Amino acid sequence: MTPQADGSTDVLAGLVERVTFHNAENGFCVLRVKARGHRDLVTLVGHAAMISAGEWVTASGTWINDRTHGLQFKAQFLKTHAPSTVEGIEKYLGSGMIRGIGPVYARRLVKCFGTDVFDIIEATPERLREVEGIGPVRAAKITAGWSDQKVIREIMVFLHQHGVGTARAVRIFKTYGTDSVQVMSENPYRLARDIRGIGFRTADMIAEKLGIEKTAMIRLRAGVSFALAEAMGDGHCGLPRTELIGLAEKLLEVPAEMIVRAMQEELVEGSVTAGRVGDADCIFLTGLYQAERAIAERLLQIRTGDPPWPDIDADKALPWIEQKTGLKLASSQADAVRLALRSKVTVITGGPGVGKTTIVNSILRILAAKGVKLLLCAPTGRAAKRMSEATDMEARTIHRLLEFDPKAFGFKRNDENPLDCDLLVVDESSMVDVLLMQSLIKAVPTTAALLIVGDIDQLPSVGPGQVLADIIGSDAVPVVRLTEVFRQAAQSKIITTAHAINAGRMPDLAPPDGEADFYFVPASDPEQAVPRIVELVSKRIPRRFGFDPIKDIQVLCPMNRGGVGARSLNIELQAALNPPGDKKVERFGWAFAPGDKVMQIENDYDKEVYNGDIGMIEDVDADEGEVAVKFDGRTVAFALGELDTLVPAYATTIHKSQGSEYPAVVIPMMTQHYAMLQRNLIYTGVTRGRKLVVLVGQKKAVAIAVRNISGRRRWSKLDEWLAAARSS
């Protein structure tokens, strides 16, 4: 039978032979199906929250003739069923959907129990022990895995009934467990609030199917909070009232007066809080409003009083430290050390090569000699490691320092159980958002001193607020601004380029005479740029400079999307540097194989791996359904269903690279990244490279980025809280 690509609605049913692609974010999948009534395998394109080889699918949709991929069945609706044939069952069990069963055990189970295998797992799991190699531990794992799948199936049926084919069933189950259906029925808007990847629109669609009116207060109130949460994603702690009403109006498609009523209810309940920023009347998410106020109050408490060490004579301490280190301090550096020795709170800010590390080291060594208890921290593992190497003292991530407790989902260190220190040093503070800073500053004893170090010209934190900029802008605490680039650092073209960019000057992109640490490689369009980047990373840079193409070279992109974005480049670089062999698994639209460089994209407190951490895949075990990843010398196991928190990291975004440094960095700069081309973005990218930076692309794109300082204003109130206290 030859299908007609005429756009008429049709029904297709068959066995999934292979899952060619599956994106867990939106459920989009490309399947190869052995369909009823078709001799050859059929390509089916549709959406499913989870799908596995061996499952039976029923789909309704249309046949289309895709110019690139040929004839396909495009499903508007897709329903999966547990397989019923021996062949389908073996394929399904062997696909890694159920932990503890890989291809080997799938074959043994089917050989032993035939088509009754699902009944055995469910009704008489003790019989699994009859299969060679299955002991009590594996049997328990299989039983638990099967019951999870069953609940997810029930959730899927419920979602399908309400027209949601793309729902993130696994995430819903992980969040709500067996209460999933009840939660969704009572208040579907909780999904948008609680589950990454399910937006307000999806929750709204479920609500509509459940018969919840467009003008229902539950919907309008959820819409107000959701609009603020969207703004938080752009770094805001709140929004001007008129802007928020406009955003919610667009989102909810209801008159403004209804939104004002819903906002009033949210204000009464306390989910949101009214406040002013300058002349603007703003509405804040209450948690962020309180967090900014708490940071200001605690910082001002810490600021008062004398430092927790006896008076130090700087005229004696400075020559002593110069003799110890063999480094002569410039007058600006000496002034910074003097200030920090007599202040309880000090901020040190400046770009690369201005001597921040020298100053911090001098302060730490002088205080250590006086027996002062020191603690050092930074927002990311890589930043903490760099700090340890630079100071020869232990530095921890903020999460480790505060002793995160996954069970209580909070920090053990707080105002009731403060940190044991006389001085806390926070490095890379431009990355610290409002909520993390609140937790950190709460745990600093009011008797201790605080030294905040960072580069104010870098990108602000990914999370809400602009803590470092607000503290500096408030004039409430002493600030050292370092601008002088020292002679040794000025010999580095990376550093001179970074400072030129920061000053709004076009950097010198001409080919250098002889060896240098900064280069510009022209590429007129994405078609030219991609192969050049792949060749630079895989051949030219390793050959000329001896860098390992996977471990030492990092491609940093202005954005994820587009032909020269991180996603597309990851596919190209993975194929060139570590083509997957037999031991690969494909999940969530990516292939994972031993030797791959990967990045964690959300905080996992149980595993102690955090957003932005980079690791290397050591092993892929399909039978155990696990992937072993090494992060900073520590091996962490991921179940196949958890791989949606990992992405290949041959290329990543500049935002994700904050706080990290790499021996060599390659940065595509194309006008197609126009939306993201800003001065602080290119400056942050260039300053990530320690020994080599290569820009690839168009001079025009570099010029756009250098000129553009418009970086969107962030609505935050911390500087006002601090300034008000200063003047009172």
Secondary structure as the mmCIF struct_conf table of DSSP 4:
data_model
#
loop_
_struct_conf.conf_type_id
_struct_conf.id
_struct_conf.beg_label_comp_id
_struct_conf.beg_label_asym_id
_struct_conf.beg_label_seq_id
_struct_conf.end_label_comp_id
_struct_conf.end_label_asym_id
_struct_conf.end_label_seq_id
BEND BEND1 ASP A 6 ASP A 6
STRN STRN1 THR A 9 HIS A 22
TURN_TY1_P TURN_TY1_P1 ALA A 24 ASN A 26
STRN STRN2 PHE A 28 ALA A 35
TURN_TY1_P TURN_TY1_P2 ARG A 36 GLY A 37
BEND BEND2 ARG A 39 ASP A 40
STRN STRN3 VAL A 42 HIS A 47
BEND BEND3 ALA A 49 MET A 50
TURN_TY1_P TURN_TY1_P3 ALA A 53 GLY A 54
STRN STRN4 TRP A 56 ASP A 66
TURN_TY1_P TURN_TY1_P4 ARG A 67 HIS A 69
STRN STRN5 GLY A 70 HIS A 81
BEND BEND4 THR A 85 THR A 85
HELX_RH_AL_P HELX_RH_AL_P1 VAL A 86 LEU A 93
TURN_TY1_P TURN_TY1_P5 GLY A 94 GLY A 96
BEND BEND5 MET A 97 ILE A 98
TURN_TY1_P TURN_TY1_P6 ARG A 99 GLY A 100
HELX_RH_AL_P HELX_RH_AL_P2 PRO A 103 PHE A 113
HELX_RH_3T_P HELX_RH_3T_P1 GLY A 114 ASP A 116
HELX_RH_AL_P HELX_RH_AL_P3 VAL A 117 ALA A 123
HELX_RH_3T_P HELX_RH_3T_P2 PRO A 125 GLU A 130
BEND BEND6 VAL A 131 VAL A 131
TURN_TY1_P TURN_TY1_P7 GLU A 132 GLY A 133
HELX_RH_AL_P HELX_RH_AL_P4 PRO A 136 GLN A 161
TURN_TY1_P TURN_TY1_P8 HIS A 162 GLY A 163
BEND BEND7 GLY A 165 THR A 166
HELX_RH_AL_P HELX_RH_AL_P5 ALA A 169 TYR A 176
HELX_RH_3T_P HELX_RH_3T_P3 GLY A 177 ASP A 179
HELX_RH_AL_P HELX_RH_AL_P6 SER A 180 GLU A 186
TURN_TY1_P TURN_TY1_P9 PRO A 188 PRO A 188
HELX_RH_AL_P HELX_RH_AL_P7 TYR A 189 ASP A 194
TURN_TY1_P TURN_TY1_P10 ARG A 196 GLY A 197
HELX_RH_AL_P HELX_RH_AL_P8 PHE A 200 LYS A 209
TURN_TY1_P TURN_TY1_P11 LEU A 210 GLY A 211
TURN_TY1_P TURN_TY1_P12 LYS A 214 THR A 215
HELX_RH_AL_P HELX_RH_AL_P9 MET A 217 GLY A 233
TURN_TY1_P TURN_TY1_P13 ASP A 234 GLY A 235
BEND BEND8 CYS A 237 CYS A 237
STRN STRN6 GLY A 238 PRO A 240
HELX_RH_AL_P HELX_RH_AL_P10 ARG A 241 LEU A 252
BEND BEND9 VAL A 254 VAL A 254
HELX_RH_AL_P HELX_RH_AL_P11 ALA A 256 GLU A 269
TURN_TY1_P TURN_TY1_P14 GLY A 270 GLY A 270
BEND BEND10 SER A 271 SER A 271
STRN STRN7 VAL A 272 VAL A 277
TURN_TY1_P TURN_TY1_P15 GLY A 278 ASP A 279
STRN STRN8 ALA A 280 LEU A 285
HELX_RH_AL_P HELX_RH_AL_P12 THR A 286 ARG A 303
BEND BEND11 THR A 304 GLY A 305
BEND BEND12 PRO A 308 TRP A 309
HELX_RH_AL_P HELX_RH_AL_P13 ALA A 314 THR A 325
HELX_LH_PP_P HELX_LH_PP_P1 LYS A 328 ALA A 330
HELX_RH_AL_P HELX_RH_AL_P14 SER A 331 ARG A 342
BEND BEND13 LYS A 344 LYS A 344
STRN STRN9 VAL A 345 GLY A 350
TURN_TY1_P TURN_TY1_P16 PRO A 352 GLY A 353
BEND BEND14 VAL A 354 GLY A 355
HELX_RH_AL_P HELX_RH_AL_P15 LYS A 356 ALA A 369
TURN_TY1_P TURN_TY1_P17 LYS A 370 GLY A 371
STRN STRN10 LEU A 374 ALA A 378
BEND BEND15 PRO A 379 THR A 380
HELX_RH_AL_P HELX_RH_AL_P16 GLY A 381 THR A 391
TURN_TY1_P TURN_TY1_P18 ASP A 392 ASP A 392
BEND BEND16 MET A 393 MET A 393
STRN STRN11 ALA A 395 THR A 397
HELX_RH_AL_P HELX_RH_AL_P17 ILE A 398 LEU A 401
TURN_TY1_P TURN_TY1_P19 LEU A 402 GLU A 403
STRN STRN12 PHE A 404 ASP A 405
TURN_TY1_P TURN_TY1_P20 PRO A 406 PHE A 409
STRN STRN13 GLY A 410 PHE A 411
BEND BEND17 LYS A 412 LYS A 412
BEND BEND18 ASN A 414 ASN A 417
BEND BEND19 ASP A 422 ASP A 422
STRN STRN14 LEU A 423 VAL A 426
BEND BEND20 GLU A 428 GLU A 428
HELX_RH_3T_P HELX_RH_3T_P4 SER A 429 MET A 431
HELX_RH_AL_P HELX_RH_AL_P18 VAL A 434 LYS A 442
TURN_TY1_P TURN_TY1_P21 ALA A 443 ALA A 443
BEND BEND21 VAL A 444 VAL A 444
TURN_TY1_P TURN_TY1_P22 THR A 446 THR A 447
BEND BEND22 ALA A 448 ALA A 448
STRN STRN15 ALA A 449 GLY A 454
TURN_TY1_P TURN_TY1_P23 ILE A 456 ASP A 457
BEND BEND23 GLN A 458 GLN A 458
BEND BEND24 VAL A 462 PRO A 464
HELX_RH_AL_P HELX_RH_AL_P19 VAL A 467 SER A 474
TURN_TY1_P TURN_TY1_P24 ASP A 475 ASP A 475
BEND BEND25 VAL A 477 VAL A 477
STRN STRN16 VAL A 479 LEU A 482
HELX_LH_PP_P HELX_LH_PP_P2 GLU A 484 PHE A 486
HELX_RH_AL_P HELX_RH_AL_P20 ARG A 487 ALA A 490
TURN_TY1_P TURN_TY1_P25 GLN A 491 GLN A 491
HELX_RH_AL_P HELX_RH_AL_P21 LYS A 493 ASN A 502
TURN_TY1_P TURN_TY1_P26 ALA A 503 GLY A 504
HELX_LH_PP_P HELX_LH_PP_P3 ARG A 505 PRO A 507
BEND BEND26 ALA A 510 ALA A 510
HELX_LH_PP_P HELX_LH_PP_P4 PRO A 511 PRO A 512
BEND BEND27 ASP A 513 GLY A 514
BEND BEND28 ASP A 517 ASP A 517
STRN STRN17 PHE A 518 PRO A 522
BEND BEND29 SER A 524 ASP A 525
HELX_RH_AL_P HELX_RH_AL_P22 PRO A 526 GLU A 535
HELX_RH_PI_P HELX_RH_PI_P1 LEU A 536 ARG A 540
HELX_RH_AL_P HELX_RH_AL_P23 ILE A 541 PHE A 545
TURN_TY1_P TURN_TY1_P27 PRO A 549 ASP A 552
STRN STRN18 ILE A 553 CYS A 557
BEND BEND30 PRO A 558 PRO A 558
BEND BEND31 ASN A 560 GLY A 562
TURN_TY1_P TURN_TY1_P28 GLY A 563 VAL A 564
BEND BEND32 GLY A 565 GLY A 565
HELX_RH_AL_P HELX_RH_AL_P24 ALA A 566 LEU A 577
TURN_TY1_P TURN_TY1_P29 ASP A 582 LYS A 583
STRN STRN19 VAL A 585 ARG A 587
TURN_TY1_P TURN_TY1_P30 PHE A 588 GLY A 589
STRN STRN20 TRP A 590 PHE A 592
TURN_TY1_P TURN_TY1_P31 PRO A 594 GLY A 595
STRN STRN21 LYS A 597 GLN A 600
BEND BEND33 GLU A 602 GLU A 602
STRN STRN22 ASP A 604 ASP A 604
TURN_TY1_P TURN_TY1_P32 TYR A 605 GLU A 608
STRN STRN23 VAL A 609 VAL A 609
TURN_TY1_P TURN_TY1_P33 ASN A 611 GLY A 612
STRN STRN24 ILE A 614 ASP A 621
TURN_TY1_P TURN_TY1_P34 ALA A 622 GLY A 625
STRN STRN25 GLU A 626 PHE A 631
TURN_TY1_P TURN_TY1_P35 ASP A 632 GLY A 633
STRN STRN26 ARG A 634 ALA A 639
HELX_RH_3T_P HELX_RH_3T_P5 LEU A 640 THR A 645
STRN STRN27 LEU A 646 PRO A 648
BEND BEND34 TYR A 650 TYR A 650
STRN STRN28 ALA A 651 THR A 653
TURN_TY1_P TURN_TY1_P36 ILE A 654 ILE A 654
HELX_RH_3T_P HELX_RH_3T_P6 HIS A 655 SER A 657
TURN_TY1_P TURN_TY1_P37 GLN A 658 GLY A 659
STRN STRN29 TYR A 662 MET A 669
HELX_RH_3T_P HELX_RH_3T_P7 THR A 671 MET A 676
HELX_RH_AL_P HELX_RH_AL_P25 ARG A 679 VAL A 686
TURN_TY1_P TURN_TY1_P38 THR A 687 ARG A 688
STRN STRN30 GLY A 689 GLY A 697
HELX_RH_AL_P HELX_RH_AL_P26 LYS A 699 ARG A 707
HELX_LH_PP_P HELX_LH_PP_P5 ARG A 712 ARG A 714
HELX_RH_AL_P HELX_RH_AL_P27 LEU A 718 SER A 727
#
